[in-house]
Amino acid sequence: MIIKDLATALKRGFKQVDEDTAKKRIEICEDCPMNQLTKIRQCKKCWGFMDVKTKLEGMKCDLNFWV
């Protein structure tokens, strides 16, 4: 799933969402049971790095908690 997310980000030129959107996404991730609660904050479902994935345009939560 990381490869799919990377391909999406590449197609969109690694554009970032606005700060408010990124903040809302990371807050949802922090409360999610799939959060590995490590320093790198990685999702156990998609294996994405939350600090990166939540900031990129075109990304979505694999559990549909945010788009």
C-alpha positions in Angstrom: 0.0 0.0 0.0 2.9 2.3 0.5 3.8 1.9 -3.2 0.3 2.8 -4.2 0.4 5.9 -2.0 3.8 6.9 -3.4 2.6 6.5 -7.0 -0.4 8.8 -6.2 1.8 11.4 -4.6 4.2 11.3 -7.5 1.3 11.8 -10.0 0.2 14.8 -8.1 3.7 16.3 -7.9 3.9 15.7 -4.1 1.5 18.6 -3.5 0.5 19.2 0.1 -2.8 19.9 1.6 -3.4 23.0 3.7 -2.3 23.0 7.3 -5.8 22.7 8.8 -6.5 19.5 6.7 -3.2 18.0 7.7 -3.8 18.7 11.4 -7.3 17.2 11.3 -6.0 14.1 9.6 -3.1 13.5 12.0 -5.5 14.0 15.0 -7.7 11.3 13.6 -4.7 9.0 13.1 -3.4 9.6 16.6 -6.7 8.3 18.0 -6.9 5.4 15.6 -6.3 1.8 17.0 -4.1 1.1 14.0 -1.6 3.8 15.2 1.6 1.9 16.2 2.3 4.5 18.9 6.0 4.7 18.1 8.2 7.7 17.3 7.7 7.2 13.6 3.9 7.0 13.9 3.2 4.3 11.3 -0.2 2.9 10.5 -0.6 -0.9 11.1 -3.2 -1.1 8.3 -1.5 0.6 5.3 2.1 0.8 6.8 2.1 4.5 5.8 4.0 7.0 7.8 1.3 9.3 9.2 3.4 12.4 9.4 3.9 12.2 5.6 0.7 10.6 4.4 -1.6 13.1 6.2 0.1 16.1 4.5 -0.1 14.9 0.9 -2.8 15.7 -1.5 -4.7 12.7 -2.9 -4.0 10.5 0.1 -6.8 8.7 2.0 -7.1 6.6 5.0 -7.4 2.9 4.1 -10.0 2.6 6.9 -12.0 5.6 5.5 -11.5 7.7 8.6 -10.4 10.7 6.4 -10.0 11.5 2.7 
